[in-house]
Amino acid sequence: MKLLAEIAEEDIGYEMPQTENNYRVRKASRAIVVNALKQIALLYVSKQNYHKLPGGGIERGESIADALSREIMEEVGVEIKVNGEVGLIIEYRDRFELLQISYCFFASMERTKEGPSFTEEEQQDGFELKWVELEEAIELVRDDVPTNYVGRFIQKRDYAFLRAFQERK
């Protein structure tokens, strides 16, 4: 999978740390899910004022593909067919001593199930599922003003994924 970007604190407006970090690694899979109307699934995190692509952490013993299917089912409520790779982004979240590796794919919606089943934390953060045109998704993510540290990383990451997907067409 092609490495699209490495994002560090200085890339989101924070000063470069003065010390070495011992990062723990978190791997995640994400997707640009396209429906029959050529709209993509986007999650709005109202409490922190940003949009994000659906997806999440890969659990121990779980494959990237299995994690992707599970996360999309939980956050979008649909089964998907993976059609290709968008790319890979590495984030250095110094504040949490976390190195996050995100694998992003593009997929088509195969079958709707019960709709999203957000976790309690996602509900508290005000998660809302939206279906929007690709250009609108890019504008929404680009123009967001996240109110927290994690949101700033997510904005930069998901904007890069959306732009890479747009450029491949």
DAVEN-V503852 format. One record per backbone hydrogen bond with DSSP energy under -1.0 kcal/mol. NH is the residue of the N-H (numbers start at 1). CO is the residue of the C=O. E is the energy in kcal/mol with one decimal. If there is no record, write none. Layout:
nh = (NH NH)
co = (CO CO)
e = (E E)
//
This chain:
nh = (4 5 7 11 12 14 24 26 28 29 30 31 32 34 35 38 40 41 42 43 44 45 46 47 50 52 56 58 62 67 68 69 70 71 72 73 74 75 76 77 79 81 83 84 86 87 88 89 90 91 92 93 94 96 97 98 99 100 101 102 103 104 105 106 107 108 109 110 111 113 117 123 124 125 126 127 128 130 132 137 138 139 140 141 142 143 147 152 153 154 155 156 157 158 159 160 161 162 163 164 165 166 167 168)
co = (88 88 90 8 9 9 97 99 101 56 103 54 105 107 39 35 132 33 130 52 128 50 126 125 45 43 29 27 59 63 64 65 66 67 68 69 70 71 72 72 111 108 106 106 104 104 2 102 5 100 7 98 92 93 94 93 24 91 26 89 28 87 30 84 32 81 34 79 79 77 74 119 120 121 123 122 44 42 40 133 134 135 136 137 138 139 48 148 149 150 151 152 153 154 155 156 157 158 159 160 161 162 163 164)
e = (-3.3 -1.0 -2.9 -1.6 -1.6 -2.4 -2.6 -2.4 -2.6 -2.4 -2.8 -2.0 -2.5 -2.9 -2.7 -2.0 -3.5 -1.7 -2.6 -3.1 -3.1 -3.5 -1.4 -2.5 -1.3 -2.6 -1.9 -3.0 -2.4 -2.5 -2.3 -2.4 -2.4 -2.9 -2.6 -2.1 -2.4 -2.9 -2.5 -1.5 -3.2 -2.4 -2.7 -1.2 -2.9 -1.7 -2.6 -2.1 -2.1 -2.9 -3.0 -2.8 -1.3 -1.4 -1.3 -2.0 -2.9 -2.4 -2.7 -2.9 -2.8 -2.9 -2.0 -2.4 -2.5 -2.4 -2.4 -3.2 -1.2 -3.1 -3.8 -2.4 -2.4 -1.8 -1.3 -2.3 -1.6 -2.9 -2.2 -2.4 -2.4 -2.1 -3.0 -2.5 -2.6 -2.5 -2.2 -1.4 -1.4 -2.6 -2.6 -1.8 -2.8 -3.1 -2.1 -1.8 -2.1 -2.5 -2.5 -2.3 -2.2 -2.4 -2.5 -1.1)
//
